[in-house]
């Protein structure tokens, strides 16, 4: 799913840990959050925690 979204964007993007889609309760993608600065697994966990704290659904793929 992530690779398809990147390919369709037409932008020079790279998928990596720390980038997490933000979805609503119905599964619609609202945006994304990217975190960098620590090991990838930690970056992803921080992104997920923030998304969920804001009341949204995190999709780390």
Backbone as CSV, one residue per row, in Angstrom:
resi,resn,N_x,N_y,N_z,CA_x,CA_y,CA_z,C_x,C_y,C_z
1,UNK,0.826,-1.186,0.000,0.000,0.000,0.000,0.875,1.257,0.000
2,UNK,1.874,1.292,0.839,2.730,2.475,0.947,3.439,2.740,-0.378
3,UNK,3.940,1.683,-1.037,4.654,1.862,-2.285,3.729,2.396,-3.370
4,UNK,2.472,1.961,-3.375,1.504,2.440,-4.365,1.244,3.919,-4.161
5,UNK,1.052,4.331,-2.905,0.807,5.749,-2.620,1.996,6.592,-3.046
6,UNK,3.190,6.123,-2.808,4.385,6.871,-3.189,4.508,6.962,-4.706
7,UNK,4.248,5.867,-5.376,4.371,5.848,-6.829,3.361,6.789,-7.471
8,UNK,2.160,6.864,-6.931,1.120,7.721,-7.500,1.341,9.194,-7.210
9,UNK,2.107,9.486,-6.196,2.295,10.890,-5.816,3.094,11.671,-6.854
10,UNK,3.988,10.984,-7.564,4.835,11.659,-8.519,5.963,12.445,-7.868
11,UNK,6.056,12.390,-6.557,7.083,13.124,-5.827,8.258,12.213,-5.500
12,UNK,9.441,12.769,-5.336,10.610,11.952,-4.977,10.586,11.614,-3.491
13,UNK,9.888,10.545,-3.129,9.752,10.130,-1.739,10.380,8.764,-1.530
14,UNK,10.764,8.492,-0.308,11.321,7.192,0.052,10.581,6.653,1.258
15,UNK,10.129,5.414,1.175,9.466,4.775,2.312,10.526,4.261,3.277
16,UNK,10.358,4.572,4.532,11.273,4.069,5.555,10.542,4.031,6.884
17,UNK,11.107,3.300,7.829,10.494,3.269,9.150,10.496,4.674,9.717
18,UNK,9.455,4.974,10.470,9.307,6.309,11.017,8.241,7.103,10.286
19,UNK,7.811,6.606,9.125,6.723,7.218,8.366,5.473,6.387,8.546
20,UNK,4.401,7.007,9.040,3.179,6.272,9.376,1.976,7.030,8.819
21,UNK,1.092,6.316,8.126,-0.142,6.910,7.632,-1.072,7.206,8.796
22,UNK,-1.840,8.293,8.660,-2.885,8.656,9.622,-4.217,8.350,8.956
23,UNK,-5.026,7.531,9.612,-6.340,7.161,9.070,-7.440,7.551,10.045
24,UNK,-8.644,7.751,9.489,-9.795,7.962,10.355,-10.353,6.599,10.753
25,UNK,-11.399,6.595,11.562,-11.968,5.334,12.057,-12.501,4.455,10.927
26,UNK,-12.861,5.067,9.802,-13.359,4.317,8.654,-12.266,3.810,7.731
27,UNK,-11.012,4.139,8.020,-9.893,3.669,7.219,-9.400,4.630,6.155
28,UNK,-10.037,5.792,6.017,-9.613,6.767,5.011,-8.293,7.414,5.436
29,UNK,-7.350,7.479,4.481,-6.064,8.123,4.765,-6.278,9.629,4.827
30,UNK,-5.863,10.217,5.954,-5.980,11.658,6.161,-4.656,12.374,5.935
31,UNK,-3.562,11.641,6.097,-2.239,12.231,5.966,-1.196,11.254,6.450
32,UNK,-0.076,11.786,6.878,1.008,10.942,7.366,1.854,11.728,8.354
33,UNK,2.546,10.991,9.197,3.476,11.574,10.165,4.823,10.907,9.957
34,UNK,5.875,11.701,9.932,7.221,11.162,9.814,8.059,11.586,11.004
35,UNK,8.779,10.645,11.567,9.658,10.905,12.705,11.036,10.369,12.355
36,UNK,12.070,11.133,12.649,13.440,10.690,12.391,14.336,11.184,13.520
37,UNK,15.389,10.438,13.765,16.361,10.869,14.763,16.839,9.750,15.661
38,UNK,16.108,8.667,15.687,16.451,7.514,16.511,16.473,6.312,15.568
39,UNK,16.665,5.122,16.100,16.572,3.906,15.287,15.159,3.818,14.705
40,UNK,15.029,3.251,13.521,13.758,3.194,12.813,12.595,2.669,13.625
41,UNK,12.819,1.613,14.395,11.732,1.044,15.196,11.226,2.038,16.237
42,UNK,12.128,2.785,16.831,11.733,3.803,17.814,11.007,4.951,17.127
43,UNK,11.507,5.403,15.988,10.854,6.481,15.250,9.409,6.107,14.938
44,UNK,9.221,4.886,14.456,7.880,4.419,14.117,6.990,4.369,15.352
45,UNK,7.514,3.869,16.460,6.736,3.785,17.700,6.324,5.173,18.175
46,UNK,7.208,6.161,18.049,6.878,7.524,18.452,5.766,8.094,17.564
47,UNK,5.859,7.849,16.271,4.835,8.331,15.340,3.484,7.706,15.663
48,UNK,3.463,6.395,15.879,2.219,5.685,16.206,1.617,6.244,17.498
49,UNK,2.438,6.439,18.509,1.947,6.955,19.793,1.308,8.330,19.628
50,UNK,1.922,9.194,18.845,1.370,10.528,18.635,0.053,10.505,17.880
51,UNK,-0.012,9.691,16.848,-1.239,9.575,16.051,-2.377,9.062,16.918
52,UNK,-2.120,8.005,17.679,-3.158,7.425,18.531,-3.561,8.378,19.657
53,UNK,-2.609,9.131,20.191,-2.922,10.096,21.245,-3.852,11.204,20.716
54,UNK,-3.758,11.482,19.426,-4.607,12.504,18.821,-5.975,11.948,18.436
55,UNK,-6.191,10.665,18.644,-7.492,10.066,18.386,-7.665,9.487,17.002
56,UNK,-6.576,9.301,16.287,-6.635,8.736,14.945,-6.092,7.312,14.946
57,UNK,-6.165,6.664,13.780,-5.670,5.306,13.619,-4.337,5.360,12.890
58,UNK,-3.317,4.726,13.468,-1.986,4.682,12.858,-1.868,3.445,11.970
59,UNK,-1.281,3.630,10.798,-1.054,2.519,9.863,0.407,2.549,9.432
60,UNK,1.207,1.727,10.106,2.630,1.665,9.806,2.941,0.724,8.663
61,UNK,1.921,0.149,8.059,2.109,-0.715,6.892,2.619,-2.009,7.289
